[in-house]
Amino acid sequence: MKVKEYFEAESCMHRSKGHCMTMGTASTMASMVEALGMSLPGNAAIPAVDARRNTLAQMTGRRIVEMVREDLCISRVLTREAFENAIRANAAIGGSTNAVIHLIAIAGRVGVPLCLDDFDRLGSSLPCLVDIQPSGTHLMEDFFYAGGLPTVLRELAEADVLSREALTVNGQPIWKNVAEAPCWNRDVIRRFKEPFKANAGIAVLRGNLAPDGAVIKPSAASPHLLQHRGRAVVFETIEECHAKVNDESLDIDEHCVMVLKNCGPRGYPGMAEVGNMLLPPKLLRKGVTDMVRISDARMSGTAYGTVVLHACPEAAAGGPLALVESGDMVTLDVPKRQLRLDVDDNALAARRAKWTPPPLPDRGWLRLYVEHVQQADKGADLDFLVGRSGAHVARDSH
């Protein structure tokens, strides 16, 4: 590709200020904030350059002052019902897997019990209603012009899968905010009974490879790979993956399972968005567009594919992922919610006896972080920040 063609393509992809124009993590979390009741109705999808964004910002500032006068605290909005609404909304929009970590962490900060299994129980059987990339074809501006999140919430409420009385920051229950929400384009936002994709919420997998859970986004995966058994090709770090994936001599084919270690909260550290490993060019040339990939990392909400993420415990914490070797057989069965390493217990015990944990950082913030960060199934938050606490008025500084 010539430089001129590259810049032309780039200009079409990045058309204006704002974040990703797909249902990536930023768009997902904007939708989660609205579904939680923590923003004014319609806030999630307004394009950055639309004048209505400035108008709503001004209205938000005024409403915050009113909330102070009304003593309407966050704790009255962020209830268990609000988080359940957000989980269901995430399924309906085909939202990012990152919402799992963020919502669990937020719930932990406000003292609301929320766990990984809630996402499977509440959202995995729900349909995806929004035809938007990466699960579909349209963009965020199409979603906004079709009616945005209020339309989706109305569909959920009318299907009796939304807690209608959950309070929102405008002082009204969420149902009153969305009861009359119109839909202007049914190609973008489908009806609950005529969805874009069925059973599209986040699926939680367990097994001897992820005893504390791992997640996959079925709406962005290849259906034929949701039940798959293949030979593991292991990368100990993302740097090793980058170095080897372009090697024409790499022993890998489209039936293999790519396994990436040491990219979780402690292992990276920081749990980078590298879980959607690039496919080997030699397979891309054969027309292969997807493979099963497993890691303890995250991936961008704009990414797609049959990618298993957030494997817990992570490799750096001594999770089973640390024991996987190239050549092992791995079984993925999303309908049965299973993720299994087909190696007998004695062999795994022998490997564990030889395994040594990575050294801790020497000092400073990095040391503090690694020692106190929780695993992904707990929200990857710092353990000393979990737990409900009110506003603290500090003493004067001297």
Buried (B, 14 or more C-beta within 10 A) or exposed (E): EEEEEEEEEEEEEEEEEBBBBBBBBBBBBBBBBBBBBBBBBBBBBBBEEBEEEEEBEEEBEEBEEEBEEEEBEBEBBBBBBBBBBBBBBBBBBBBBBBBBBBBBBBBBBBEBEBBBEBBBBBBBEBBBBBBBBBBBEBBBBBBBBBBBBBBBBBBBBBBEBBBBEBBBBBBEBBBBBBBEBEBEBEEBBBBBEEBBBEBBBBBBBBBBBBBBBBBBBBBBBBEEBBEBBBBBBBBEBBEBBEEBBEEEEBEBBBEBBBBBBBBBBBBBBBBBBBBBBEBBEBBEEEEBEBBBBBBBBBBBBBBBBBBBBBBBBBBBBBBBBBBBEEEBEBBBBBEEBBBBBEBEEEEBEEBEEEEEEBEEBEEEEEEEBBEEBBBBBBBBBBEEEBEEEEEEEEEEEE
